[in-house]
Amino acid sequence: MSRQLHFTAFLKPPGEYLAAWRHPDTQADAGIDFDTVLSFARTAELAKFDAVFFADLVGVPLESQDVLSRVSVVNDSFEPTTLLAALAAATSRIGLIATASTTYNQPSHLARTFATIDHISGGRAGWNVVTSLNDGEALNFGRDAHVGHADRYARAEEFFDAVTGLWDSTGSRPVIVQAGASEAGKQFAARVAEVVFSGQRDLARATDFYAEIKQRAASFGRSPDELKVFPALSVITGETRAAAEAKRDVLRGLMPPQVALAHLAYLLGGFDLTGYPLDGPLPELPESNQSKSTQLDVYLRARQRGLTIRQLAAEISDDASTIVGPPEEIADHIERWFTAPAADGFTLVFPYLPGTLDDFVQLVLPILRRRGLFRARYDGATLRDHLGLGRPTSRYGPP
Ligand SMILES: Cc1cc2nc3c(=O)[nH]c(=O)nc-3n(C[C@H](O)[C@H](O)[C@H](O)COP(=O)(O)O)c2cc1C
């Protein structure tokens, strides 16, 4: 069979867009309503997605009450490994990926949790390995500030070896997912990841990243097929361009300006923008201890196009990377990235749920199927089967 696309549904009810909870077609508390989350997972399973995938922060970002009271996703979501256990019992084929931090956990505990989910689900578990992002998370674990970037990755390397050592001794092998974008992050991903979620927004950079990460994997003695690259993709579509743009415009009107500014400050690495004129340029920034690549991305976007702070905040909050258009155009975009190659599949990010998930499934997937690019049924039972991944050999020998 020809090379096939893969999709994971990155579910952040009621949607990735920070003001999604205000949308007339969303449920504001969807993130803590199991039946609703399950209905999204079932939609993804009926559509034959490879997996659903849940993010996690182990603390609330240090924002003002004013801002926190105007966003939902960071406050109202389930602890994802517990959620996976419940979803495992209520679904049968779809892969189940949860995010868990190597900075604020212990290896034996996490190894046990994911091995349990893998057994309950019949081999459908995946672990998105993260090192955590912000100081708000550190405060929940007896620290004044987040652990430094280099130390986080040194710990992650050792943590991974401890977890997989335990799995090798018990026979369970959840799929390893990673999204490192810094030098340390990419080296870690190249050594351990079986799926890499990436955040590149343009085709040229995504194509370079794809080649680079596969090459780095080869330097660890791995075959390029052992590591799949799934860039994040956010889509708003409708029967026509006008219908898609109208949906985008509804969302645009929902964002409170103070949330847009706070979100920008967060993406810049927690840099406090208070006191800088909104209609002036972005100031020089100290290097972030959060995501260095995101900070640089946003900084360059402002500098290269001469955007003011106000313009940048509006553009970021709108998530300019969301592709808005009719289904054929979305399918063309996906096919272009897939054949470049810049992607083996995509991490689908949904601006609001269930609307943008339903639209993708009903309007875009049929086109990709007609083009012979995406499965109409599951051939296997496990997440490894769906992804076309073999089972890593145990360091203790057969089986
Ligand atoms: C699609 C996607 C989802 C992510 N989800 C999480 C998450 O749930 N929790 C988290 O702490 N970090 C998350 N991250 C951040 C990454 O783990 C990583 O820190 C980031 O890509 C920056 O790379 P770096 O750590 O190498 O600087 C995500 C990144 C991407 C691209």
The ligand as a MOL file (V3000), in Angstrom:
LIG
                    3D

  0  0  0     0  0            999 V3000
M  V30 BEGIN CTAB
M  V30 COUNTS 31 33 0 0 0
M  V30 BEGIN ATOM
M  V30 1 C 1.6280 19.8890 19.7820 0
M  V30 2 C 2.4010 20.1660 21.0540 0
M  V30 3 C 1.8520 19.8480 22.3010 0
M  V30 4 C 2.5260 20.1000 23.5000 0
M  V30 5 N 1.9410 19.7790 24.6950 0
M  V30 6 C 2.5810 20.0540 25.8670 0
M  V30 7 C 1.9610 19.7600 27.1220 0
M  V30 8 O 0.8410 19.2700 27.1710 0
M  V30 9 N 2.6320 20.0420 28.2740 0
M  V30 10 C 3.8780 20.6020 28.2680 0
M  V30 11 O 4.4230 20.7880 29.3590 0
M  V30 12 N 4.4970 20.9010 27.0820 0
M  V30 13 C 3.8620 20.6560 25.8880 0
M  V30 14 N 4.4550 20.9870 24.6930 0
M  V30 15 C 5.7760 21.6450 24.7200 0
M  V30 16 C 6.9060 20.6840 24.3690 0
M  V30 17 O 6.9980 19.6170 25.2930 0
M  V30 18 C 8.2610 21.4250 24.3060 0
M  V30 19 O 8.6110 21.9120 25.5580 0
M  V30 20 C 8.2090 22.5710 23.3090 0
M  V30 21 O 7.8920 22.0560 22.0250 0
M  V30 22 C 9.5080 23.3710 23.2590 0
M  V30 23 O 10.6150 22.5550 23.0300 0
M  V30 24 P 11.8770 22.5620 24.0420 0
M  V30 25 O 11.4010 21.9590 25.3340 0
M  V30 26 O 12.8910 21.6790 23.3450 0
M  V30 27 O 12.3450 23.9930 24.2020 0
M  V30 28 C 3.7960 20.7260 23.4710 0
M  V30 29 C 4.3570 21.0690 22.2160 0
M  V30 30 C 3.6790 20.8130 21.0190 0
M  V30 31 C 4.3010 21.2080 19.6910 0
M  V30 END ATOM
M  V30 BEGIN BOND
M  V30 1 1 1 2
M  V30 2 1 2 3
M  V30 3 2 2 30
M  V30 4 2 3 4
M  V30 5 1 4 5
M  V30 6 1 4 28
M  V30 7 2 5 6
M  V30 8 1 6 7
M  V30 9 1 6 13
M  V30 10 2 7 8
M  V30 11 1 7 9
M  V30 12 1 9 10
M  V30 13 2 10 11
M  V30 14 1 10 12
M  V30 15 2 12 13
M  V30 16 1 13 14
M  V30 17 1 14 15
M  V30 18 1 14 28
M  V30 19 1 15 16
M  V30 20 1 16 17
M  V30 21 1 16 18
M  V30 22 1 18 19
M  V30 23 1 18 20
M  V30 24 1 20 21
M  V30 25 1 20 22
M  V30 26 1 22 23
M  V30 27 1 23 24
M  V30 28 2 24 25
M  V30 29 1 24 26
M  V30 30 1 24 27
M  V30 31 2 28 29
M  V30 32 1 29 30
M  V30 33 1 30 31
M  V30 END BOND
M  V30 END CTAB
M  END
